[in-house]
């Protein structure tokens, strides 16, 4: 007789938390941070995605950002391929229609005369579809619905801001924002950040050790689950564990995971993580670190070397070292579980340990309170893409970050210039070495009355010659290293089997 299959206690506990009440999470009546304003080139429109919708961000002449559907009402051309004109309007490059930030069309140049144009401009059908947009804490936030009612609804809900960024305190040190499009879904990002147990294994050698730090701990609910505000769990270590302190993972839907580490000395590290559902199988991550000094002015350790002061572009480039360590795992995890059936998640996985409690709670919140999946736009035409076998494509940095980041594009141009200058200077130094050698031969011929056809090997090179040759070699090496480093703006490959 086969014994009845029972789910682990972690699943049963989570189910009990979410089965009470009939309220459902509303995905479209939310604020989502879709970009970092400082990283966008203000003189051009930018295509973005949100919940499967194709949108465009642009800034008008007064410096205010706006978000439209990426669809010209005339013939459906993408407005993201347009221009921001000197008068601060957005121009569609197909037929030169122009729009204000409200979506109102101001110019239809193909009209018979001004009277005809004015009549056409009065039609609501000439307007671009605008979404409520605001800039807070350096991020551009977009409400996921358009229209008059959406504007009213958006005023009733605040975005998931970071309290420390609202305060002006000398104790708070904030790193720069980082942005990356990731080839796995929003739910797998949130599940991953709700899972501290993966850190020592996946991020071995960078922030932990897979052989020493994969320890037992419990996860205790510290903020009870609600439909709109999520829930929080605290990491509970064994009493004899030398690594004491308080760690709390706080899930705040639709897009925020706040991870707090409080040290025994009173200092605190907060990881501010946003994930935006862009399209099936992809999400956009925006994050930063917030370090809080203790009363003695001491900072916490921070997350590896990412907490050190560094140029913004360097932080962006080096983030690949962390993000790519679990990227392939999450990409294929999503595909593997999709084959088993999204609705059968609890029966497919085996999570007997308490470290998985928050992951289970998140999956139960998704199943019972958030519709089981994200309600993508496009009338059901969007599907989960197939698994990508070529890892190099998964490790792409250019299309997932650099091409969207004006800071990194400027840095890349400077690196390319530096490489060219280094190679040019190397060639110049080598030419100088040849000239110095020829000059030494000429002097030797002149002073010692040697035959003009004297061999170059009969005259020992001077110290200046060797200095010029050495400089040429050093500059060539520098140019090569700069060129090699600049490849990190395009791709960063990682292999766990090589990560000893």
C-alpha positions in Angstrom: 0.0 0.0 0.0 1.4 3.4 -1.0 1.6 5.9 1.7 -0.3 9.2 1.2 2.0 11.9 -0.1 2.1 14.9 2.2 3.5 18.3 1.5 6.3 19.5 3.8 5.2 21.5 6.8 6.6 24.7 5.2 3.9 24.5 2.5 1.1 23.8 4.9 2.0 26.7 7.2 2.2 29.1 4.2 -1.2 28.0 2.8 -2.8 28.7 6.2 -1.5 32.3 6.0 -3.1 33.1 2.7 -6.3 31.2 2.5 -8.2 33.6 4.7 -10.0 36.5 2.9 -11.0 37.1 -0.7 -8.9 40.2 -1.6 -6.8 39.9 -4.8 -3.7 41.8 -5.6 -4.2 44.2 -8.5 -1.1 44.2 -10.7 -2.0 47.2 -12.9 -3.0 49.6 -10.1 0.6 50.0 -8.9 3.6 52.2 -9.3 6.7 50.6 -10.9 10.2 52.0 -11.1 11.2 51.5 -14.7 14.5 53.5 -15.0 17.1 55.6 -13.3 16.6 59.2 -14.6 20.3 60.1 -14.4 21.3 57.1 -16.7 19.0 58.1 -19.5 20.0 60.5 -22.3 17.4 63.3 -21.9 17.6 64.4 -25.6 16.0 61.2 -27.0 13.0 58.9 -26.2 13.6 55.5 -24.6 11.7 52.3 -25.2 10.8 50.3 -22.1 8.5 47.4 -21.2 6.2 46.9 -18.3 3.8 44.0 -17.9 4.1 43.2 -21.5 3.3 46.7 -22.6 5.6 48.6 -25.0 6.1 52.0 -23.6 8.3 55.0 -24.2 9.9 57.4 -21.8 10.8 61.0 -22.8 11.6 64.3 -21.2 9.9 67.6 -22.3 11.4 71.0 -22.5 10.7 71.8 -18.8 12.7 68.8 -17.7 9.6 66.6 -16.8 9.6 63.0 -17.8 6.5 61.4 -19.4 5.5 57.9 -20.4 3.4 57.0 -23.4 2.3 53.8 -25.1 5.0 53.2 -27.7 2.3 53.7 -30.4 1.6 56.7 -32.6 -2.1 57.2 -32.9 -1.7 58.0 -36.6 -0.4 54.7 -38.0 1.0 52.8 -35.0 4.7 53.6 -35.6 6.9 53.4 -32.4 7.3 56.8 -30.8 10.5 55.5 -29.2 12.0 55.9 -32.7 11.0 59.6 -32.7 12.7 62.8 -31.5 12.5 65.2 -28.7 12.2 68.6 -30.5 13.7 71.9 -29.4 10.2 73.1 -28.3 10.0 70.2 -25.9 7.5 68.1 -27.8 7.8 64.5 -28.9 7.9 64.0 -32.6 7.0 60.8 -34.4 9.6 60.2 -37.1 7.1 58.6 -39.5 4.9 61.6 -40.4 6.2 64.3 -37.9 3.1 64.4 -35.7 4.0 66.1 -32.4 2.8 65.5 -28.8 2.8 67.3 -25.5 3.5 65.5 -22.2 -0.3 65.1 -21.7 -0.5 63.1 -24.9 -2.2 65.9 -26.7 -1.3 66.1 -30.4 -0.2 69.6 -31.4 0.8 69.3 -35.0 -0.4 67.3 -38.0 1.7 68.7 -40.8 -0.1 66.9 -43.7 -3.4 68.7 -43.0 -5.0 70.6 -45.9 -4.9 73.9 -44.0 -4.7 75.2 -40.4 -8.5 75.0 -39.9 -8.5 71.3 -41.0 -5.6 70.6 -38.7 -7.3 72.2 -35.8 -10.3 70.1 -36.3 -8.3 66.9 -36.4 -6.4 67.9 -33.3 -9.6 68.2 -31.3 -10.2 64.4 -31.7 -9.3 62.2 -28.8 -8.1 59.7 -31.4 -5.2 62.0 -32.2 -3.8 61.8 -28.7 -1.0 59.5 -27.6 -1.9 57.2 -24.7 -0.2 58.7 -21.6 0.6 56.9 -18.3 0.9 58.6 -14.9 4.7 59.2 -14.3 6.7 60.7 -11.5 10.3 61.0 -10.5 11.2 60.0 -6.9 14.5 59.2 -5.3 16.2 59.3 -8.7 13.9 56.7 -10.2 11.2 57.1 -12.8 8.0 55.5 -11.6 5.1 54.6 -14.0 1.6 53.7 -13.1 0.6 50.6 -15.0 -2.8 51.9 -16.3 -3.7 54.9 -18.5 -6.7 57.2 -18.7 -8.5 59.7 -16.4 -9.4 57.1 -13.8 -5.8 55.8 -13.7 -4.6 59.3 -13.0 -7.0 59.6 -10.0 -6.1 56.1 -8.8 -2.4 56.8 -9.0 -2.8 59.7 -6.6 -4.2 57.4 -3.9 -1.2 55.1 -3.7 2.4 56.0 -3.0 5.3 54.1 -4.7 7.5 51.8 -2.6 10.2 54.4 -1.6 13.3 53.9 0.5 12.8 55.7 3.9 16.6 56.4 4.3 16.7 58.2 0.9 14.0 60.6 2.2 16.1 61.5 5.3 19.2 63.8 5.3 21.5 62.1 7.8 25.3 62.0 7.9 25.0 58.4 9.2 23.5 57.2 5.9 25.8 56.3 2.9 24.1 55.4 -0.3 25.7 53.7 -3.3 24.7 54.5 -6.9 21.7 52.8 -8.5 22.4 49.9 -10.8 20.1 48.7 -13.6 20.1 45.4 -15.4 17.6 43.5 -17.6 17.7 39.8 -16.5 16.7 36.7 -18.6 14.4 35.3 -16.0 11.0 36.3 -14.7 9.9 38.7 -12.0 8.7 35.9 -9.8 12.0 34.0 -9.9 13.9 37.2 -9.0 11.7 37.7 -6.0 11.9 34.0 -5.0 15.7 34.2 -5.3 16.0 37.3 -3.1 13.7 35.6 -0.5 16.2 32.7 -0.3 19.3 33.6 1.7 20.4 29.9 1.6 21.5 30.2 -2.0 24.1 32.9 -1.3 27.0 30.8 0.0 26.6 28.3 -2.8 25.8 30.5 -5.8 28.0 33.4 -4.8 30.9 31.4 -3.6 34.2 33.3 -3.5 32.6 36.7 -3.7 30.4 37.2 -0.6 30.6 33.7 1.0 32.1 30.2 1.0 30.1 27.2 -0.3 32.0 24.8 2.0 31.9 26.8 5.3 28.8 29.1 5.2 26.0 26.7 4.1 24.6 26.4 7.6 21.3 25.7 9.3 19.0 28.6 10.2 15.3 29.1 10.6 13.1 31.8 9.1 10.5 33.4 11.4 7.6 35.6 10.2 8.1 39.2 11.6 5.4 40.9 9.4 2.3 38.9 8.8 1.2 38.4 5.2 -1.3 40.9 3.6 -2.4 41.0 0.0 -1.2 44.5 -0.8 1.8 44.9 1.5 3.4 41.4 1.4 5.3 40.0 4.3 8.7 39.8 6.0 10.8 37.0 7.5 13.8 37.1 9.9 16.8 34.8 9.7 17.0 33.0 13.0 20.5 31.4 13.6 21.4 28.8 16.1 22.3 30.3 19.5 25.9 29.0 19.2 26.4 30.4 15.7 29.4 32.9 15.8 27.8 35.0 13.0 25.2 36.9 15.1 23.1 39.9 14.1 19.7 40.4 12.6 18.7 39.7 9.0 15.2 40.5 7.7 13.9 40.0 4.2 10.9 42.2 3.5 8.8 41.6 0.4 6.7 44.7 -0.6 4.7 44.0 -3.8 4.6 44.7 -6.6 8.3 45.2 -7.0 10.4 45.7 -3.9 12.5 43.4 -1.7 14.2 45.1 1.2 17.0 43.1 2.9 18.3 44.4 6.2 21.4 43.2 8.0 21.8 44.7 11.5 25.2 44.1 13.2 25.8 43.8 16.9 27.6 47.1 16.9 24.5 49.0 15.7 25.5 49.5 12.1 23.2 48.4 9.3 23.3 47.3 5.7 20.2 47.5 3.6 20.0 46.0 0.2 17.3 47.9 -1.8 16.2 45.6 -4.6 13.5 46.4 -7.2 12.3 44.0 -9.9 10.0 45.1 -12.6 8.0 42.5 -14.7 8.8 43.6 -18.2 7.8 40.6 -20.4 7.5 36.8 -19.9 10.9 35.3 -19.0 12.5 38.7 -18.3 12.6 41.3 -15.6 14.4 44.6 -14.9 16.4 44.9 -11.7 17.2 48.2 -10.1 19.1 48.2 -6.9 21.5 49.9 -4.5 23.1 49.5 -1.1 22.3 51.8 1.9 24.9 51.7 4.7 24.0 53.1 8.1 26.8 54.0 10.5 26.5 53.1 14.2 26.7 55.7 17.0 30.5 55.6 16.8 30.4 56.4 13.1 31.5 52.9 12.0 30.0 51.6 8.7 28.9 48.0 8.2 30.9 45.7 5.8 28.5 46.1 2.9 28.1 43.6 0.1 31.6 42.6 -0.9 33.6 45.3 -2.6 30.4 46.8 -4.1 30.1 49.1 -1.1 33.5 50.7 -1.7 33.5 54.2 -3.2 33.9 53.9 -6.9 32.8 55.6 -10.2 29.2 54.8 -11.2 30.3 53.1 -14.4 32.7 50.8 -12.5 30.0 49.7 -10.2 27.8 48.9 -13.2 30.5 46.9 -14.9 31.6 44.9 -11.8 27.9 44.1 -10.9 28.1 41.4 -13.6 30.5 39.5 -11.3 27.6 39.1 -8.8 24.5 39.0 -11.1 26.0 36.4 -13.4 26.8 33.9 -10.7 23.2 32.7 -10.4 21.8 34.0 -13.7 22.1 30.8 -15.7 20.6 28.8 -12.7 17.6 31.0 -12.5 17.1 31.2 -16.3 16.9 27.4 -16.6 15.1 26.9 -13.3 12.2 28.9 -14.7 12.1 26.8 -17.9 12.3 23.5 -16.0 9.5 24.3 -13.6 7.3 25.7 -16.5 7.5 22.2 -18.1 6.2 20.7 -14.9 3.2 23.1 -14.7 3.1 26.4 -12.9 0.1 25.3 -10.9 1.9 22.2 -9.6 4.8 24.1 -8.0 4.2 22.8 -4.5 4.1 19.2 -5.7 7.1 19.6 -8.0 9.7 20.9 -5.6 10.8 19.4 -2.3 11.4 22.0 0.5 11.6 20.3 3.9 14.0 22.8 5.6 12.9 26.0 7.3 15.3 28.0 5.1 12.6 27.8 2.3 9.7 29.2 4.4 9.8 32.6 2.8 10.1 31.1 -0.7 7.0 29.0 -0.1 5.1 31.9 1.4 5.9 33.9 -1.7 4.7 31.2 -4.0 1.5 30.8 -2.0 0.9 34.6 -2.1 1.3 34.3 -5.9 -1.1 31.4 -6.2 -3.8 32.5 -3.8 -3.7 36.3 -3.8 -2.1 37.4 -7.0 -3.8 35.3 -9.6 -1.1 32.7 -9.9 0.7 34.6 -12.7 1.3 38.1 -14.0 -1.5 39.4 -16.2 0.6 40.2 -19.3 -0.6 42.7 -21.9 -0.9 41.8 -25.7 -4.1 39.7 -25.5 -2.3 36.6 -24.6 0.2 36.8 -27.5 3.2 36.8 -25.1 4.6 33.4 -24.1 7.6 32.2 -22.1 10.5 32.1 -24.5 12.5 28.8 -24.9 15.6 28.2 -22.8 18.7 29.8 -24.2 21.4 27.1 -24.6 24.2 29.5 -25.6 25.4 30.9 -22.2 27.3 33.7 -24.0 23.9 35.2 -24.9 22.7 35.0 -21.3 25.9 36.8 -20.2 25.2 39.7 -22.6 25.8 43.0 -20.9 25.5 45.4 -23.8 21.8 44.9 -24.6 20.7 44.3 -21.0 22.5 47.4 -19.6 25.2 49.4 -21.5 23.1 50.5 -24.5 20.5 51.9 -22.1 23.0 53.6 -19.7 24.4 57.0 -20.8 27.0 56.8 -17.9 28.4 53.5 -19.2 28.3 54.6 -22.8 30.4 57.7 -22.0 32.8 55.5 -20.0 33.1 53.0 -22.9 33.9 55.8 -25.3 36.6 57.0 -23.0 38.1 53.5 -22.7 38.1 53.2 -26.5 39.9 56.6 -26.8 42.4 55.6 -24.1 43.1 52.3 -25.9 43.7 54.1 -29.3 45.9 56.7 -27.6 47.9 54.0 -25.8 48.5 52.1 -29.1 49.3 55.4 -30.9 51.8 56.4 -28.1 53.3 52.9 -28.3 53.9 53.3 -32.0 55.3 56.7 -31.4 57.7 55.5 -28.8 58.9 52.6 -31.0 59.5 55.1 -33.8 61.4 57.3 -31.4 63.5 54.3 -30.4 64.4 53.7 -34.1 65.3 57.4 -34.5 67.5 57.3 -31.4 69.2 54.2 -32.7 69.8 55.8 -36.1 71.1 58.9 -34.5 73.5 56.9 -32.3 74.9 55.2 -35.4 75.2 58.5 -37.2 77.2 60.0 -34.3 79.3 56.9 -34.2 80.1 57.2 -37.9 80.9 60.9 -37.5 83.0 60.8 -34.4 85.0 57.6 -35.2 85.1 58.1 -39.0 83.5 54.7 -39.7 82.2 53.6 -43.0 78.7 55.0 -43.6 77.4 51.4 -44.2 78.3 50.3 -40.7 75.8 47.7 -39.4 73.3 48.7 -36.7 74.5 45.7 -34.6 78.0 47.2 -34.4 76.7 50.1 -32.4 75.3 49.2 -28.9 71.8 50.7 -28.3 71.8 53.6 -25.9 69.9 53.9 -22.7 67.4 56.3 -24.4 66.8 53.6 -27.0 65.9 51.0 -24.4 63.8 53.5 -22.5 61.8 54.3 -25.6 61.4 50.6 -26.4 60.3 49.8 -22.8 57.8 52.7 -23.0 56.4 51.3 -26.3 56.0 47.8 -24.8 54.3 49.2 -21.6 51.9 51.4 -23.6 51.0 48.5 -25.9 50.3 46.3 -22.9 48.2 49.2 -21.3 46.3 49.5 -24.6 45.6 45.8 -24.7 44.5 45.7 -21.0 42.2 48.7 -21.5 40.7 47.1 -24.6 40.2 43.8 -22.7 38.6 45.6 -19.8 36.2 47.4 -22.1 34.8 44.0 -23.1 33.1 44.0 -19.8 30.7 46.6 -21.1 29.6 43.9 -23.7 29.8 40.5 -22.0 30.9 38.9 -18.8 31.1 35.1 -18.8 31.0 32.9 -15.7 31.3 29.2 -15.0 30.7 27.7 -11.6 33.0 24.7 -12.4 35.9 27.2 -12.7 35.0 29.0 -9.5 37.2 27.3 -6.9 
